[in-house]
Amino acid sequence: MKMRQIIFALALTVGIMGCLPETRQTPTQSAAPFVSDTVKASNKKLANYLDMQDQTDFENADRGFIASLEETLVTTKTGAPVYDLGAYEFLKTEAPDTANPSLWRQSQLVSKHGLYKVMDGIYQVRGFDLSNVTFIKGDTGWIVVDPLITREVAAKAKELVDRELGVFPVTGVIFTHSHIDHFGGVRGLISETDIKNGVEVIAPEGFVLESISENILAGNAMARRASYMFGSLLPKNAAGQIGVGLGQAVSSGTPGLIYPTIDVDHTGQKVVLDGVEMDFILTLGAEAPSEFMFYLPQFRAFCQAEIINHTLHNMYTPRGAKVRDGRLWSQYIDQAIYMYGDKTDVSFGSHHWPVWGQNNTVELWEDQRDLYRYIHDQTVRLANMGYTMHEIPEQMDIPDGLAKSFANRGYYGTVSHNAKAQYQLYFGYFDGNPANLDPLGPVQMGKKFIEYMGGAQNVIDKARADFDKGEFRFAATALNHVVFAEPKNQAAANLLADTYTQLAYMAESGSWRNFYLTGASELRGGVMNLPTPRTSSPDMVRSIPLDLYFDLLAVRLNGQKAAKENRNLNFVLTDTGEKALLMISNGTLHHRLGHTDEDAPTLSLTRAALDQLNLKQKTFAELSKAGLVSIEGNPLAIRAFFGLIEEPQFWFEIVRP
């Protein structure tokens, strides 16, 4: 084992949404895909249920348009593609049979890109990333809200603003919350030098820790699942990725982080920045662990962040994250209504388009408030009646007054998995049925399933019959058993892929569509042989507290190997004075900050050296030669210690065992 590999397990999995490559893909199809009559009927039924002729959202999405970029491909300095503004031109037609018409409509709206005037003094650049970036005119420059995911697209947005509105400096930045699509592009706008010169960065309480911690321990799996959720591996065309409901796609440039200079820690807090007064509502633990909304009195405008959107959001995100509380979410929206509803003439957010007029604003807010509360309350009500996590979505009937509003449709989150999330919030995954206390794993269950069914071919034949009848949901379940029992059974895999494809064509949720289509692609062709994506940024690596490093090591420890030998290691950061005792005991890794063991070997290095190792900027040998890393005690013991840490593969199987 080479010494440079000693610290390899400290490499972090953060910034997952922007980790996958953005490629320019043709919107054409070589052959018309098969679409079942069931899919066509389902999509037609939904189109008839909704008022598809209502043009209000299109009028609002177009309102205030100024200009966009002529060259639609945003690239890095080396020419690598970051985001393609023109990738969704194919959406300018009527919805095809291969897409849910409601999702197609949403994607048409969200794919609009350019600089828009919200009102005098407030502008947005939309469609340059998954999120919006907002520019608020202060006395001397721009206060920028949520600077997208990566520096390249943020810089392009500022370039467009400079071209159309004149060149003014950035005097302040606001991070509304701790998800990377709302802060990652900050270095396209400002640097630490600007901070020293007086530029302020405002963020909610706990922002830094939450922004880097949510995806640390489980980041590898979250990032892999994100490749499904956002459809990053799919072609962008009418039978492929058409958007994700919240936005169209994620940029793949360079994310960054600059520390806030002003923390908002309570509702009612007021901040004046470059002559602009802002009143804050703290919304911790709803859409994000650290988040706020704010009101601008001089503009009579409200920034709804990502608490209020033109879609049902996720109370559980399919890429994986902690469950969110619909009750809290609803209460925060209600707080906005009674505090600012009668004072707001325009409401704008971190995604989608604004709403103008007090009545329209309050109507949107009330509908969103009621939607999250309804799902939460009815889930708990049904659970108390004995319904389980898998039964409740079938019972959940959203009232027409909410369901017919386009802003409440499940383009991103869905009623189904949000109801399951609220069940999990209170009861966990177990439904109380003893049969589900200790079920077989998917491989063993698959083998027993096909044994009971008289062989794989019998299952395939029955699933084919269900497929032909348009009964896709159980066909998918049955075929999944076959694939896990017999991973090389390509006939089952192909039929399951066909089944997923039909489910995708019906899905109103962009993330569900992308999951189905990505799963279908990997069933047909296997997991693509791609390089491991970049899943960390220098800013985030440098921001990780030492105890989180050790927690990451702990969840990468091979417990079975480690159970055979207990070991201690002293870990010292020479420049910061931090030290810790790492202890392997019975297959677990513990750390005690501030402690050492005089009998254990010691690894000493600077914090900068640790970051360089994590970022693969320097080797252990190079840092050791420079005097930035040293070992006291038996080096073989240190190698053996870190030899028990395993770095997970990124491109693991999802639709096969």
C-alpha positions in Angstrom: 0.0 0.0 0.0 1.5 3.3 -1.0 1.8 6.0 1.6 -0.1 8.5 -0.5 -3.2 6.2 -0.1 -3.2 6.5 3.7 -5.6 9.4 3.6 -7.5 8.4 0.5 -10.6 7.7 2.5 -10.9 11.3 3.6 -11.8 12.4 0.1 -15.3 13.8 0.5 -18.5 13.3 -1.4 -20.0 16.8 -1.4 -21.5 19.0 -4.2 -23.2 15.9 -5.6 -25.7 17.6 -7.7 -23.1 19.2 -9.9 -20.8 16.2 -10.1 -21.9 14.6 -13.4 -20.8 15.7 -16.9 -23.0 17.9 -19.0 -22.9 16.8 -22.6 -24.5 18.2 -25.7 -26.9 15.6 -27.2 -29.0 15.5 -30.2 -32.7 15.8 -29.7 -33.5 13.5 -32.6 -34.6 9.9 -32.3 -33.6 7.2 -34.8 -37.0 5.4 -34.6 -40.3 6.2 -33.1 -40.5 4.6 -29.7 -43.4 2.3 -28.8 -46.1 3.9 -26.6 -48.8 1.7 -25.2 -52.5 2.5 -25.4 -52.6 2.6 -21.6 -50.0 5.4 -21.6 -51.8 7.4 -24.2 -55.1 7.0 -22.3 -53.6 7.9 -19.0 -51.9 11.0 -20.4 -55.1 12.1 -22.2 -57.1 11.6 -19.0 -54.8 13.9 -17.0 -54.8 16.5 -19.8 -58.6 16.5 -19.7 -58.6 16.9 -15.9 -56.3 19.9 -15.9 -57.0 23.2 -17.7 -54.2 22.9 -20.3 -55.5 26.0 -22.1 -54.7 28.2 -19.1 -51.8 30.5 -20.2 -51.3 32.4 -17.0 -48.0 30.7 -16.1 -46.7 31.2 -19.6 -47.5 34.9 -19.4 -45.8 35.2 -16.0 -42.8 33.2 -17.1 -42.4 35.5 -20.2 -43.1 38.7 -18.3 -40.2 41.1 -18.1 -38.0 39.2 -20.6 -35.0 41.3 -21.6 -32.5 39.1 -23.4 -30.5 35.9 -23.2 -27.1 34.7 -24.5 -26.7 34.1 -28.2 -24.2 31.3 -27.6 -26.2 28.8 -25.6 -23.3 26.4 -24.6 -21.6 27.5 -21.4 -18.1 25.9 -21.0 -15.1 25.9 -18.7 -12.0 27.8 -19.7 -10.7 24.6 -21.3 -13.9 24.2 -23.4 -15.6 21.4 -21.4 -19.4 21.8 -21.5 -21.0 23.0 -18.3 -24.6 23.8 -19.3 -26.4 24.0 -22.6 -29.2 26.6 -22.6 -30.3 25.4 -26.0 -30.7 21.7 -25.2 -34.4 21.9 -24.8 -35.5 23.5 -28.1 -37.4 20.3 -28.8 -39.9 21.3 -26.2 -41.4 24.0 -28.4 -43.9 21.5 -29.9 -47.0 19.9 -28.6 -46.5 17.1 -26.0 -45.7 13.8 -27.7 -47.0 10.5 -26.7 -43.7 9.8 -25.0 -44.3 12.4 -22.3 -46.8 13.2 -19.7 -48.5 16.4 -21.0 -48.5 18.1 -17.7 -44.7 17.5 -17.2 -44.1 18.6 -20.8 -45.9 21.9 -20.0 -43.8 22.4 -16.9 -40.6 21.8 -18.8 -41.7 24.2 -21.5 -42.0 26.9 -18.8 -38.8 26.0 -16.9 -36.7 25.8 -20.0 -37.2 29.5 -20.8 -33.8 31.2 -20.2 -32.5 34.7 -20.0 -32.6 38.0 -18.0 -36.0 39.0 -16.7 -37.2 42.2 -15.0 -39.3 41.3 -11.9 -39.8 45.0 -11.1 -37.7 48.2 -11.0 -34.6 47.2 -9.0 -35.2 43.4 -9.0 -34.0 41.2 -11.9 -33.6 37.4 -12.3 -31.5 35.2 -14.6 -33.5 32.1 -15.1 -32.8 28.8 -17.0 -29.0 29.0 -16.6 -29.0 26.2 -14.1 -31.4 24.2 -11.9 -32.1 27.3 -9.9 -32.6 31.1 -10.4 -30.1 33.9 -9.5 -31.7 37.2 -8.5 -30.1 40.6 -8.7 -31.4 43.4 -6.4 -30.2 46.9 -7.0 -28.7 48.6 -4.0 -27.4 52.1 -3.6 -24.0 51.3 -5.2 -24.3 47.8 -6.8 -26.0 44.4 -6.9 -27.1 42.3 -4.0 -27.1 38.8 -5.5 -29.5 36.1 -4.2 -28.6 32.4 -4.7 -25.7 32.4 -7.3 -26.5 29.0 -8.9 -24.4 25.8 -8.6 -21.1 26.5 -10.4 -18.9 29.5 -11.0 -19.1 29.3 -14.8 -22.9 29.7 -15.1 -22.9 32.4 -12.3 -20.3 34.4 -14.2 -22.3 34.1 -17.4 -25.4 35.3 -15.6 -23.5 38.4 -14.4 -22.1 38.9 -17.9 -25.6 39.1 -19.2 -26.7 41.5 -16.5 -23.6 43.7 -17.2 -24.4 43.7 -20.9 -28.1 44.6 -20.5 -28.2 46.7 -17.3 -24.8 48.3 -17.0 -21.7 47.3 -15.1 -22.1 47.5 -11.3 -20.2 45.7 -8.6 -21.6 43.0 -6.4 -22.0 44.6 -3.0 -23.6 41.6 -1.2 -24.6 38.0 -1.7 -27.5 36.1 0.0 -27.6 32.4 0.4 -31.2 31.5 1.1 -30.4 28.0 2.1 -27.8 25.2 2.4 -28.4 23.3 -0.9 -25.6 23.7 -3.4 -27.8 25.1 -6.1 -28.1 28.2 -4.0 -24.5 29.0 -3.2 -22.1 26.9 -5.3 -21.6 29.5 -8.0 -20.5 32.3 -5.6 -16.9 32.4 -6.9 -18.2 33.4 -10.3 -19.2 36.7 -8.6 -17.0 37.5 -5.7 -13.8 36.4 -3.9 -12.2 36.7 -0.4 -10.7 40.0 -1.6 -14.2 41.4 -2.1 -15.1 40.2 1.4 -12.1 42.1 2.8 -13.2 45.2 0.9 -16.7 45.1 2.6 -18.9 42.8 0.5 -21.3 41.0 2.9 -22.6 37.5 2.6 -25.8 36.7 4.4 -27.0 33.2 5.2 -29.3 31.4 7.7 -28.1 30.0 11.0 -26.1 26.8 10.7 -25.5 27.4 7.0 -21.9 26.3 6.7 -22.2 23.1 8.7 -25.4 22.1 6.9 -24.2 22.9 3.5 -21.2 20.6 3.8 -22.6 17.9 6.2 -25.9 16.7 4.6 -24.1 14.6 2.0 -20.8 13.7 3.7 -21.5 10.4 5.3 -23.8 9.0 2.6 -22.6 11.2 -0.2 -21.4 8.4 -2.5 -24.8 6.6 -2.7 -26.6 10.0 -2.9 -24.5 11.1 -5.8 -25.0 7.8 -7.6 -28.8 8.0 -7.1 -28.7 11.6 -8.2 -27.5 10.4 -11.6 -30.9 8.7 -11.8 -32.9 11.5 -10.4 -31.6 14.3 -12.6 -31.3 12.1 -15.7 -27.7 13.1 -16.1 -26.9 10.1 -18.3 -30.0 10.3 -20.5 -30.2 12.0 -23.9 -32.2 15.2 -23.9 -35.1 14.6 -26.2 -38.8 13.8 -26.3 -38.2 10.2 -25.3 -35.4 11.0 -22.8 -34.7 13.6 -20.2 -37.1 16.6 -20.6 -36.4 18.2 -17.2 -36.9 17.5 -13.6 -39.8 19.8 -12.7 -37.9 22.1 -10.3 -35.5 23.0 -13.2 -34.2 21.4 -16.3 -30.7 20.1 -15.4 -27.7 20.8 -13.2 -24.6 22.6 -14.3 -21.3 20.6 -14.1 -18.7 23.3 -13.6 -16.8 24.3 -10.5 -18.8 24.7 -7.2 -17.4 26.8 -4.4 -18.2 28.2 -1.0 -17.4 31.5 0.7 -18.2 31.9 4.4 -21.1 34.1 5.4 -20.3 37.4 7.2 -23.8 37.9 8.6 -25.9 35.1 10.1 -29.7 35.3 10.4 -30.6 33.5 13.6 -34.2 34.5 14.3 -37.5 35.5 12.5 -38.0 39.2 12.5 -34.3 39.9 12.1 -33.6 43.0 10.0 -30.5 43.6 7.9 -29.7 46.7 5.8 -27.3 46.0 3.0 -26.2 48.6 0.4 -29.2 50.7 1.4 -31.7 47.8 1.0 -33.7 46.7 4.1 -34.5 43.0 4.4 -36.8 41.4 7.0 -36.2 37.6 7.5 -38.4 34.6 8.3 -36.2 31.7 9.5 -37.5 28.4 8.1 -35.1 25.8 9.5 -35.9 22.1 8.9 -38.5 22.4 6.1 -37.2 22.3 2.6 -33.6 22.6 3.9 -32.0 22.2 7.3 -30.8 25.8 7.1 -33.1 28.2 5.2 -34.9 31.6 5.3 -37.3 33.7 3.3 -37.2 37.5 3.4 -39.3 40.6 2.7 -38.1 43.8 1.0 -40.2 46.7 2.3 -39.0 49.3 -0.1 -39.9 47.1 -3.1 -43.0 45.4 -1.5 -41.5 42.2 -2.7 -41.0 38.8 -1.0 -38.3 36.2 -1.7 -39.9 32.8 -1.0 -36.6 31.0 -1.4 -37.5 27.3 -2.1 -40.3 27.0 0.5 -42.9 28.1 -2.1 -42.6 26.9 -5.7 -44.7 26.1 -8.8 -44.6 22.4 -8.0 -45.1 20.0 -5.1 -41.6 19.8 -3.7 -40.0 16.8 -2.0 -40.7 15.9 1.6 -38.4 13.0 0.8 -36.0 13.3 -2.1 -35.5 10.1 -4.2 -31.7 10.7 -4.4 -31.8 10.1 -0.6 -31.8 12.6 2.3 -33.4 13.0 5.7 -37.1 13.2 5.7 -38.7 16.7 5.9 -41.6 17.7 8.0 -44.7 18.9 6.1 -46.2 20.3 9.3 -43.3 22.7 9.8 -43.2 23.5 6.1 -46.9 24.5 6.1 -46.5 26.6 9.3 -43.6 28.6 7.8 -45.7 29.5 4.7 -48.6 30.5 6.9 -46.2 32.7 8.8 -45.4 34.5 5.6 -49.1 34.9 4.8 -50.0 36.7 8.0 -46.8 38.7 8.3 -46.4 39.9 4.7 -49.4 38.7 2.6 -51.1 42.1 2.6 -47.8 44.0 2.0 -46.5 42.0 -1.0 -47.0 43.0 -4.6 -44.6 40.5 -6.1 -43.3 37.1 -4.8 -40.2 35.6 -6.4 -38.3 32.5 -5.6 -35.1 30.4 -6.1 -36.9 28.4 -8.8 -39.6 29.0 -11.4 -41.2 32.4 -12.2 -42.6 35.2 -10.0 -46.2 36.0 -9.2 -47.5 39.5 -9.3 -50.4 41.1 -7.3 -51.5 40.6 -3.7 -54.4 38.3 -4.5 -52.4 36.1 -6.8 -49.5 35.9 -4.3 -51.7 35.0 -1.3 -53.5 32.4 -3.4 -50.3 30.7 -4.4 -49.0 30.8 -0.8 -52.2 29.4 0.7 -52.4 26.6 -1.9 -48.9 25.6 -1.1 -49.5 25.8 2.6 -52.6 23.7 2.4 -50.9 21.1 0.1 -48.1 20.3 2.5 -50.4 20.3 5.5 -52.9 18.1 3.8 -50.3 15.4 2.9 -48.9 15.5 6.4 -52.2 15.4 8.3 -53.9 12.9 6.1 -50.9 10.6 6.3 -51.0 10.6 10.1 -54.8 10.3 10.1 -54.7 7.2 7.9 -51.8 5.7 9.8 -53.8 6.0 13.0 -56.6 4.1 11.3 -54.1 1.3 10.6 -53.1 2.0 7.0 -49.4 1.4 6.3 -46.7 3.3 4.4 -47.5 1.3 1.2 -51.3 1.6 1.6 -51.6 5.3 2.4 -50.6 6.6 -1.1 -53.3 4.6 -2.6 -55.8 6.2 -0.2 -54.4 9.8 -0.6 -56.9 11.8 -2.7 -55.8 15.4 -3.0 -58.9 17.7 -3.2 -59.6 19.2 -6.6 -59.2 22.7 -5.2 -55.5 21.9 -4.6 -54.9 19.2 -7.3 -56.1 21.2 -10.2 -53.6 24.0 -9.5 -50.5 23.6 -11.7 -48.4 24.9 -8.9 -49.4 22.0 -6.7 -48.7 19.2 -9.3 -46.1 16.6 -8.6 -43.5 17.7 -11.1 -40.6 17.2 -8.6 -42.0 15.7 -5.5 -45.0 13.3 -5.7 -47.9 12.7 -3.4 -46.9 9.0 -3.2 -43.4 9.3 -1.9 -44.2 12.4 0.2 -46.9 10.5 2.0 -44.5 7.7 2.6 -42.0 10.2 3.9 -44.5 11.6 6.5 -45.2 8.0 7.6 -41.5 7.4 8.0 -41.1 10.6 9.9 -43.4 9.3 12.7 -43.2 5.5 12.3 -40.1 4.5 10.4 -40.0 2.0 7.6 -41.6 -0.9 9.5 -45.4 -1.2 9.0 -46.1 -3.3 12.0 -46.8 -6.5 10.0 -44.7 -9.4 11.4 -44.1 -10.7 7.9 -42.0 -7.6 7.3 -39.8 -7.8 10.4 -37.2 -9.9 8.7 -37.9 -10.4 5.0 -35.4 -12.0 2.7 -32.9 -9.8 0.8 -33.8 -9.0 -2.8 -31.6 -11.8 -4.3 -32.9 -14.5 -2.1 -36.5 -13.2 -2.4 -36.2 -13.2 -6.2 -35.0 -16.8 -6.2 -37.9 -17.9 -4.0 -40.4 -15.9 -6.1 -39.5 -17.5 -9.3 -39.3 -20.9 -7.6 -42.9 -20.4 -6.4 -43.9 -19.3 -9.9 -42.5 -22.4 -11.5 -39.5 -20.8 -13.1 -38.3 -17.5 -14.6 -40.0 -18.1 -17.9 -43.4 -18.4 -16.3 -42.9 -15.0 -14.6 -41.7 -13.4 -17.9 -44.7 -14.8 -19.7 -47.2 -13.5 -17.1 -45.4 -10.2 -17.0 -45.6 -10.0 -20.8 -49.3 -10.5 -20.5 -49.6 -7.8 -17.9 -47.5 -5.5 -20.1 -49.8 -6.0 -23.0 -52.7 -5.2 -20.8 -51.0 -2.0 -19.6 -50.7 -3.3 -16.0 -47.1 -2.1 -15.6 -46.7 -1.6 -11.8 -46.9 -5.3 -10.8 -45.1 -6.4 -14.0 -42.2 -4.2 -12.9 -42.3 -5.8 -9.4 -42.4 -9.4 -10.8 -39.7 -8.8 -13.3 -37.5 -7.1 -10.8 -37.5 -10.4 -8.8 -36.4 -12.3 -11.9 -33.5 -9.8 -12.6 -32.3 -10.1 -9.0 -32.6 -13.8 -9.0 -31.0 -14.2 -12.5 -29.0 -11.1 -13.3 -27.9 -12.5 -16.6 -31.5 -13.1 -17.8 -31.5 -10.5 -20.5 -35.0 -11.4 -21.7 -36.3 -10.4 -18.2 -34.1 -7.3 -18.1 -35.3 -6.1 -21.5 -39.0 -6.6 -20.6 -38.4 -4.8 -17.3 -36.7 -2.0 -19.2 -39.7 -1.8 -21.6 -42.0 -1.7 -18.6 -40.0 1.1 -16.9 -40.1 3.1 -20.2 -43.9 3.0 -20.3 -44.1 4.1 -16.7 -41.7 6.9 -17.5 -43.9 8.1 -20.4 -46.8 8.4 -17.9 -44.9 10.0 -15.0 -45.8 13.6 -14.2 -42.7 13.8 -12.0 -39.5 14.6 -13.8 -37.5 12.8 -11.2 -39.7 9.7 -11.5 -39.4 9.8 -15.3 -35.6 10.1 -15.0 -35.4 7.2 -12.6 -37.5 4.9 -14.8 -35.6 5.8 -18.0 -32.1 5.6 -16.4 -33.0 2.2 -14.9 -34.2 1.1 -18.3 -31.0 2.2 -20.0 -28.8 0.3 -17.5 -31.0 -2.8 -17.8 -30.5 -2.8 -21.5 -26.8 -1.8 -21.7 -25.4 -2.1 -18.2 -23.7 0.5 -16.1 -21.7 2.8 -18.3 -17.9 2.7 -18.0 -17.4 6.3 -17.1 -14.7 8.0 -15.0 -15.6 8.6 -11.4 -17.1 12.1 -11.3 -15.7 14.9 -9.2 -17.7 14.9 -6.0 -15.9 17.6 -4.0 -14.8 21.1 -4.3 -11.7 22.8 -2.7 -13.9 25.2 -0.8 -16.0 22.5 0.8 -13.0 20.2 1.6 -11.4 23.1 3.4 -14.6 23.7 5.4 -15.0 20.3 6.8 -14.6 20.1 10.6 -12.1 17.5 11.8 -14.7 15.4 13.6 -16.7 15.0 10.3 -13.5 13.7 8.6 -13.4 11.0 11.3 -17.1 10.2 11.0 -16.5 9.7 7.3 -13.7 7.3 8.0 -15.9 5.4 10.4 -18.6 4.7 7.8 -15.9 3.5 5.4 -14.3 1.1 7.8 -14.6 -2.6 6.8 -16.1 -3.8 10.0 -15.4 -7.5 9.5 -11.8 -7.0 8.8 -11.4 -4.4 11.6 -13.1 -6.7 14.1 -10.0 -9.0 14.0 -7.7 -6.3 15.4 -8.0 -3.3 17.7 -5.8 -0.3 16.9 -5.2 3.2 18.1 -3.8 6.2 16.2 -2.9 9.7 17.2 -3.9 12.3 14.6 -2.4 15.8 14.9 -2.9 19.0 12.8 0.3 20.9 13.6 -0.7 24.3 12.4 -4.2 24.5 14.1 -3.2 22.6 17.2 -6.1 20.1 16.8 -5.5 16.6 17.8 -7.5 13.4 18.1 -7.3 9.8 19.2 -8.7 7.4 16.7 -9.7 4.0 18.1 -10.7 0.8 16.2 -12.6 -1.4 18.6 -14.7 -4.5 17.7 -15.0 -3.4 14.1 -16.0 0.2 14.9 -14.0 3.5 14.6 -14.3 6.1 17.4 -12.6 9.4 17.8 -11.9 11.5 20.8 -11.0 15.1 20.0 -8.3 16.6 22.2 -7.0 13.2 23.3 -3.9 11.2 22.5 -2.5 7.7 23.5 1.2 7.7 24.3 1.6 4.1 23.2 0.0 4.7 19.7 1.8 5.8 16.6 1.2 9.5 15.6 0.4 11.0 12.2 1.1 14.7 12.1 0.4 17.1 9.2 -0.9 20.6 8.6 -4.5 21.3 7.7 -3.4 22.5 4.3 -1.5 19.2 3.7 -4.6 17.3 4.7 -6.7 19.3 2.2 -4.1 18.8 -0.5 -4.1 15.0 0.0 -7.9 15.0 -0.1 -8.0 17.0 -3.3 -5.1 14.8 -4.8 -3.1 18.0 -5.3 0.0 16.5 -3.6 1.2 13.0 -2.8 2.1 11.9 0.7 5.8 11.7 -0.4 5.8 15.3 -1.7 4.2 16.6 1.5 6.6 14.6 3.7 9.6 15.9 1.7 8.4 19.4 2.3 8.1 18.8 6.0 4.3 19.1 6.1 3.7 15.4 7.1 5.5 13.3 9.6 5.1 9.9 11.4 6.1 8.9 14.9 6.1 5.3 15.7 5.7 2.3 13.5 4.7 3.4 10.0 3.5 -0.1 9.2 0.9 0.2 12.0 -0.4 3.4 10.4 -0.6 1.7 7.0 -2.4 -1.2 8.5 -4.8 1.2 10.3 -5.8 3.0 7.0 -5.7 -0.3 5.2 -9.0 -1.1 6.9 -10.7 1.9 5.3 -12.3 1.3 1.9 -13.3 3.9 -0.6 -16.6 2.9 -2.2 -17.0 2.5 -5.9 -19.2 5.2 -7.5 -20.8 3.4 -10.4 -22.4 0.6 -8.5 -25.4 -1.4 -9.7 -28.9 -0.1 -8.9 -31.3 -2.2 -11.1 -29.2 -5.4 -10.7 -27.8 -7.0 -7.6 
